[in-house]
Amino acid sequence: MEKILVIDDSLVTQALVGEILAAHYDMDFRNNGLNGIAAANSFLPDLILLDVHLPDIDGFAVCRTLKEEEKTREIPIIFITSKDSEQERVKGFESGSEDYVVKPFYSGELLARVRAHLATRRAKAQAIELEKLKIFKKMAVALSHEINNPLTTLYAYLHVLRREMDCAGEIVTDSLSGMQAELERIRNITEKLARTSQVAETSYNREITMIDIHNI
């Protein structure tokens, strides 16, 4: 379930927004800007509903902070405010928000706006993944070609060695068999890369992920 972070110090607004959205989304509430920024960085919500007037720092500063940070800049932010002035709307969009909803708002309108921005975010994420797959596919085909050329040569050398060493001892023949098996593994991997239709990731260490060759 997609998660929405609400940053608003009004318990009435929190209750109203929760009543409208809780049946559709996982909700989390914060009552000031600094706690909201910390929460956004902690669990990366799918969308943020942000009040302009907060008890510590205003919503514009919260929005600018979140949009300046790489970790949170792609999260859509919808301002919720009681003031419907052109100046505030312009200031909101200049700070990086995607939308603006004025209190009191209709439940249907809020739900529709939230759904629209979440759908846009999903579509953008899918487009990015598709582009990554296209780039990976091109790299995989090129890599497969470059690896297969020396592989073919190695197979030829291995064939010559086997032919010239018919009477070799068990250790040598086992070593040659092991070399052939490892060459087959490399060839299988390059074939998988060339045929890939998805990019799956797996953990390499705490901070780095890598492509899962077994899942492509």
Secondary structure as GFF3:
##gff-version 3
##sequence-region A 1 216
A	DSSP	beta_strand	3	7	.	.	.	ID=ss1
A	DSSP	alpha_helix	11	21	.	.	.	ID=ss2
A	DSSP	beta_strand	26	30	.	.	.	ID=ss3
A	DSSP	alpha_helix	33	43	.	.	.	ID=ss4
A	DSSP	beta_strand	47	51	.	.	.	ID=ss5
A	DSSP	alpha_helix	59	68	.	.	.	ID=ss6
A	DSSP	beta_strand	77	81	.	.	.	ID=ss7
A	DSSP	alpha_helix	86	94	.	.	.	ID=ss8
A	DSSP	beta_strand	99	102	.	.	.	ID=ss9
A	DSSP	alpha_helix	107	164	.	.	.	ID=ss10
A	DSSP	alpha_helix	170	195	.	.	.	ID=ss11
A	DSSP	beta_strand	201	203	.	.	.	ID=ss12
A	DSSP	beta_strand	209	211	.	.	.	ID=ss13
A	DSSP	three_ten_helix	213	215	.	.	.	ID=ss14
###
